[in-house]
Amino acid sequence: MTRLLTILLSLFLTLTAQAQEGQKDSIEASLPTDVYAYYVVVTPGEKMSAILGHAAVRVSCPSAGLDYCFTIKTPEIKDEAIDMLFGRLRIGVVPEETAMFRHDYIKDGRGITEYRLNLTLDETRQLWKMLDDQVARGLYMNLDYVNNSCTQVAFENIYELLRVRSGMNIDHIISQSIPVKTRREAVLNYFDQSTWWGFLLHSCYSYHPDEEVSPRRLVVMPQDAATVLYQAGMVSEETEIAKQESPSSSKNGWFTPLVASILFLVLCLLPFKQIDYLAVPLWVVLMLLFVALSIFASSAGIGFNWLILALFPFTAPVGIVYMLCHMGDIYSLSQLLVVLAFFTRSIYMIYRNKEKLTINIHSKKQKDL
């Protein structure tokens, strides 16, 4: 009797499994097969939050009338500079209709290029599901341009698919496509310190962008991700949706950070007391700014900056030596000249007031006696 029950149970389980398999095959057969995925690159814009460009993932299914660009978003920024640097803004993946996504950037004069991904049908469906899962999580990340940039979030899902592909070493492809060791080097390839935005950006960010990380974390620039996908053989078609409008002529003016720093150093070398009215307030503001960034801007991924030591009079020699040891890879000549200008001015101020200091010290000693 027991043997008969065992045989009947085994037969029942077999029939159930076959029914489930048939149901699964039926569902798979009913799913659309015209599903496509694209990696989208948007050129840099004029605003502070747009100076590095933007990246997104587009997925479409023409037969179902679905076409969305998945992009990271944050709630409305009230004061861009303050909110980005000091506010704990939350971001998440948001689906936007492709037509609306394109319209917003084209209106700002920014270029858009789409790279159709050479993924299998199953991989494309899986990518779409991964993006939907991130949308369902809401605003689940802190705004962090070092670790949670738009490129990193967009590329992460594609990377996970390629990482498990047989015969593909995606980390090796990244290392060959982006021959850099740090994320700052990756940014410097596109955005050097000769421009004012580059000078400010690379002055604020220190420590985190200079860490050596895995190849995956080096993909921080939108165009770099496209290069990696090309090298991996994952791009079947490239389409330029909109062209970048010509940049304003003010970006190519003669008054560069290097010129400004040279003029400021010369000014600080002049032995006139009136110059202190300009140099000292600027000096104090810069020191307070870098201290504030180190303490309150952790959500933006900034962290401690050696410029604090270089600007503070008593530790300036240590900071200047550190800057000299990292010239070119972290700090620029413009930054060094600004620091030297303040340091020179501090020496001049001490020399100018040395007689007063000597009299005060002598008077104090006389009082103590």
Buried (B, 14 or more C-beta within 10 A) or exposed (E): EEEEEEEEEEEEEEEEEEEEEEEEEEEEEEEEEEBBBBBBBBBBBEEBBBBBBBBBBBBBBEEEEBBBBBBBBBEEBEEEEEBBBBBEBBBBBBBBEBEEBBEEBBEBBBBBBBBBBBBEBEBBBBBBEBBBEBEEEEBEBBBBBBBBBBBBBBBBBBBBBBEEBEEBBBBEBBBEBBEBBBBBBBBBEBBEBEBBBBBBBBBBBBBBBBEEBEBBBBBBBBBBBBBBBBBBEBBEEBEEBBEBEEEEEEEEEEEBBBEBBBEBBEBBEEEEEEBBEEBBEBBEEBBEBBBEBBEBBBBBBBBBBBBBBBBBBEEBEEBBEBBEEEEEEBBBBBBBBBBBBBBBBBEBBEEEEEEEEEEEEEEEEEEEE
